[in-house]
C-alpha cells in the first residue's frame, strides 16, 4: 500500500515525543537529503563549532589539516557518522560504536593540541546547535520551524546523544539544558560571548566554503555558493572568522528565494519514502568504490585549487618557508 503524499507530518503527529523522539528525529532530519543538501548543511553548520580558537587549531593543522588535504572526504565522514546517529538513535550499538570512535579521535588530536577537546561548553553547544540547526535555518528561509513535538523530540534526542560523548580527559559531558527553551537560551548566550577573532578559524572557514563551491558549482558561481552558506550563519561567525556577508537586503532576498524554491519543490513532490541513510546503505560495492574514487579525485583537485587561491605553500613546507608566503585577500562573497 502506497503512503500518502504527506505521510511524514502525519506520522510525526501520531507519535509521542517523550518516548518516540528517535523516530521523530529520523523523520524530521533524514528524508529528502542528498549529497548536495548534506554538504550544504555541513558547510553552513560546521563553522559555528570552532568559534573558540582551540577548536580551530587541530582542524587547520598549520595548513595541512583534513579540511584542506581531504576536504570532501571529511564531509563524507562527518555526514556518514551523523546519519548513523540520526537513523539509529543514541541507544543503538551502531551509534554507540560511532561515537566511541569520535571520542578516541578527539583524544588522539588532544595529544598534539592539548585543551582543544577539554571544554565542556563546546560539547554542549555543538549538541544543542545540532538539535536546533534545521529549525533555525527554516525560519531564516521563511519556512515553518519545528512543531512543538519536533522541539521536544529534538531536545530529548540530543540530550541522550550527549551522554555518549566524553571530553579529552574521559569526563562525561554534563549540564545539557533541561528543555527546548533553556537550550535555545544557552545557544544565544554562547554565541554572544566576546569570542576573539583568530586566523585559524578564518582559514578553516575559507576551506569549508571553498570545498562546497568547488564540488558543486562552476567557477563563475563560486561566489554565489559561498554567499548562500555565509548568509545562513550566526553573525558571531562572521566576526570571529572575518567573513564579509552580503548586505542585509541582498541576504534577505537570497535566503527567501532559496526558501521559496524549497517550498515549491516540497509542494510539487510527494514525501520521499527512503531516507538518505537507507539510500547509502543500499549502494553496491561497485557503487561505493566509484564513490570513494570520485571523492579522492575531488580532494586531490581541491587541495591544489585551495592552496593556489589562498597563496599557500605546498603541503609539508617548513614554517620558515611558509612564513614567506602571504595569503592574498579573498572575499567570502566573491
C-alpha positions in Angstrom: 0.0 0.0 0.0 1.4 3.4 -1.0 2.0 6.1 1.5 0.1 9.4 1.5 1.8 12.3 -0.2 2.4 14.0 3.2 3.0 10.9 5.3 5.9 12.3 7.3 4.0 15.0 9.1 1.1 12.6 9.6 3.3 10.1 11.2 5.0 12.6 13.5 1.6 13.7 14.8 0.9 10.1 15.7 4.0 9.8 17.9 4.8 10.8 21.5 8.0 13.0 21.6 8.8 11.8 25.1 9.2 8.2 24.1 9.3 8.3 20.2 11.9 11.0 19.9 14.3 8.8 17.8 11.7 8.2 15.2 10.5 11.8 15.2 14.1 13.0 14.7 14.7 10.5 12.0 11.6 11.6 10.2 12.5 15.3 10.6 16.1 15.2 9.5 16.9 12.3 7.2 14.3 12.4 4.5 14.9 14.4 1.4 18.7 14.7 1.9 21.1 14.1 -0.9 24.8 14.8 -1.5 24.2 18.5 -2.3 21.9 19.3 0.6 24.0 17.3 3.1 27.2 19.1 2.0 25.4 22.5 2.2 24.3 21.6 5.7 27.8 20.7 6.7 29.1 24.0 5.2 26.6 26.3 7.0 26.7 24.4 10.3 30.3 23.5 10.9 31.9 27.0 11.2 29.9 27.5 14.4 31.7 24.7 16.1 35.2 26.3 16.2 34.2 29.8 17.3 36.8 29.3 20.0 40.4 29.2 18.7 41.2 26.0 20.4 38.6 24.3 18.3 40.1 25.5 15.0 43.7 24.7 15.6 43.6 20.9 15.1 41.3 21.5 12.0 43.7 23.8 10.4 46.8 21.9 11.5 49.2 24.6 10.2 47.6 24.4 6.7 47.9 20.6 6.3 44.6 19.6 8.0 42.0 17.3 6.6 39.8 20.4 5.7 42.4 21.1 3.0 44.0 17.8 2.1 40.9 15.6 2.3 38.2 18.1 2.3 35.3 16.2 0.7 36.3 13.0 2.5 35.9 15.0 5.7 32.4 16.0 4.7 31.6 12.4 3.8 33.0 11.1 7.1 31.0 13.7 9.1 27.8 13.2 7.3 28.0 9.4 7.3 28.6 9.4 11.1 25.7 11.8 11.7 23.4 9.7 9.5 24.1 6.7 11.7 23.2 8.7 14.8 20.1 10.2 13.2 18.8 7.0 11.7 19.5 4.5 14.6 19.4 6.8 17.6 21.6 7.1 20.7 20.7 3.7 22.2 21.7 1.6 19.2 25.1 -0.2 19.2 26.0 1.3 15.8 25.6 4.8 17.1 27.5 4.0 20.3 30.4 2.5 18.3 30.5 5.5 16.1 30.6 8.0 19.0 33.3 5.9 20.7 35.4 6.3 17.6 34.8 10.1 17.7 35.9 10.2 21.4 39.1 8.3 20.5 39.8 10.6 17.6 39.4 13.7 19.9 41.8 12.1 22.4 44.3 11.5 19.7 44.3 15.1 18.4 44.4 16.4 22.0 47.9 14.9 22.3 49.2 17.5 19.8 46.7 20.2 20.7 46.1 19.8 24.5 42.9 21.5 25.6 41.2 21.5 22.2 38.6 19.0 23.4 38.6 19.8 27.1 35.9 22.5 27.3 32.5 21.0 28.2 30.6 24.1 26.9 31.9 23.3 23.4 30.3 19.9 23.5 27.0 21.2 24.9 27.0 24.0 22.3 27.6 21.5 19.4 24.9 19.1 20.7 22.4 22.0 21.2 23.2 23.6 17.9 22.7 20.2 16.2 19.3 19.9 17.8 18.1 23.4 16.6 20.0 24.0 13.4 17.3 22.9 10.9 14.6 24.8 12.9 16.7 28.0 12.8 17.6 27.6 9.1 13.9 27.0 8.1 13.0 30.3 9.9 15.7 32.1 8.0 14.4 30.8 4.7 10.8 31.8 5.6 9.8 28.2 6.1 7.9 26.7 9.1 10.1 25.8 12.1 9.7 22.8 14.2 6.3 21.8 15.7 6.1 21.5 19.4 6.5 17.8 19.1 9.6 18.2 17.0 11.1 20.6 19.5 10.6 18.2 22.4 11.9 15.3 20.3 15.0 17.2 19.1 15.9 18.2 22.7 15.4 14.6 24.0 17.4 13.1 21.2 20.4 15.3 21.6 20.3 15.2 25.4 20.6 11.4 25.0 23.4 11.7 22.4 25.3 13.9 24.9 25.5 11.0 27.3 27.7 9.1 24.8 30.5 11.8 24.5 33.4 12.4 26.8 36.0 15.2 26.8 39.6 14.6 26.1 40.2 13.6 29.7 37.4 11.0 29.6 34.9 13.0 31.6 31.2 12.7 30.8 29.6 15.8 29.3 27.4 17.5 31.9 24.8 20.3 32.2 22.9 19.8 28.9 19.9 22.2 29.2 16.7 20.8 30.7 14.3 21.6 27.9 14.0 23.3 24.5 13.6 26.9 25.7 16.6 26.6 28.1 18.6 25.0 25.2 17.8 27.9 22.9 18.8 30.3 25.7 22.1 28.5 26.1 22.8 28.9 22.3 22.1 32.6 22.5 24.4 33.1 25.4 27.2 31.0 23.9 27.0 32.7 20.5 27.0 36.2 22.0 30.1 35.8 24.2 33.0 38.1 23.2 34.9 35.5 21.2 38.1 36.9 19.7 39.0 36.6 16.0 41.6 34.0 15.1 43.4 33.3 11.8 42.9 29.5 12.1 39.1 29.9 12.1 39.3 32.3 9.1 41.3 29.8 7.1 39.3 26.7 8.1 36.1 28.6 7.1 37.6 29.5 3.8 38.4 25.8 3.2 34.9 24.7 4.1 33.2 27.3 1.9 35.6 26.7 -1.0 35.1 22.9 -0.8 31.3 23.3 -1.2 31.7 25.7 -4.1 34.4 23.7 -5.8 32.4 20.4 -5.5 29.0 21.6 -6.8 29.4 24.9 -8.8 31.3 26.1 -11.9 34.0 28.6 -11.1 31.8 31.7 -12.1 29.2 30.7 -9.5 31.6 30.1 -6.6 30.8 33.5 -5.1 27.1 32.7 -5.1 27.8 29.3 -3.3 29.9 31.0 -0.6 27.4 33.8 -0.2 24.5 31.3 0.3 26.3 29.4 3.0 27.6 32.5 4.8 24.2 34.1 4.8 22.8 31.3 7.0 25.5 31.7 9.7 25.2 33.5 13.0 26.7 37.0 13.0 29.3 35.9 15.6 30.9 33.6 13.0 31.1 36.5 10.5 33.1 38.5 13.1 35.2 35.7 14.6 36.1 34.2 11.2 36.5 37.6 9.4 33.7 36.9 6.9 32.0 39.6 4.8 28.4 38.7 4.3 26.1 40.1 1.7 24.4 43.4 2.6 21.2 42.7 4.6 18.7 43.3 1.7 20.6 41.0 -0.7 21.0 38.4 2.1 17.2 38.5 2.8 16.5 38.2 -0.9 18.9 35.2 -1.4 17.5 33.4 1.7 13.9 33.9 0.9 14.4 33.0 -2.8 16.0 29.8 -1.7 13.2 29.1 0.8 10.6 29.7 -2.0 12.3 27.2 -4.3 12.4 24.6 -1.5 8.7 25.2 -0.7 7.8 24.8 -4.4 9.8 21.6 -4.5 8.1 20.3 -1.4 4.6 21.2 -2.8 5.1 19.5 -6.1 6.8 16.4 -4.9 5.4 13.7 -2.5 7.4 13.0 0.7 10.3 10.6 -0.1 9.8 7.0 1.1 13.5 6.3 1.7 15.8 8.3 3.8 19.4 9.2 2.9 20.9 6.6 5.2 18.8 3.9 3.6 19.9 5.0 0.2 23.6 5.0 1.1 23.2 1.6 2.8 21.7 0.3 -0.5 24.7 1.1 -2.6 26.6 -1.9 -4.1 30.3 -2.5 -3.6 31.0 -1.2 -7.1 29.0 2.0 -6.4 30.8 2.5 -3.1 34.2 2.1 -4.8 33.2 4.5 -7.6 32.0 7.0 -4.9 35.3 6.7 -3.0 37.3 7.1 -6.2 35.4 10.3 -7.1 35.9 11.8 -3.6 39.7 11.0 -3.8 39.9 12.8 -7.1 37.9 15.8 -5.9 40.2 16.1 -2.8 43.3 16.0 -5.0 41.9 18.8 -7.2 40.7 20.8 -4.2 44.0 20.8 -2.4 45.7 22.3 -5.4 42.8 24.8 -6.0 42.7 25.9 -2.4 46.4 26.4 -2.0 46.6 28.3 -5.2 43.6 30.5 -4.4 44.9 31.5 -1.0 48.6 31.6 -1.8 49.6 28.7 0.5 52.8 26.7 0.1 52.8 23.0 -0.9 51.9 20.6 1.9 54.6 20.0 4.4 56.5 23.2 3.7 58.6 24.3 6.7 57.2 27.0 8.9 60.1 29.3 7.9 59.3 28.9 4.2 55.6 29.1 4.8 56.0 32.4 6.6 57.3 33.9 3.4 54.0 33.3 1.6 51.4 35.9 2.3 47.8 34.8 1.5 46.0 37.2 -0.8 43.0 39.0 0.4 39.9 36.9 -0.5 36.3 37.6 -0.1 33.7 35.1 1.1 31.1 36.5 -1.2 33.1 36.7 -4.4 
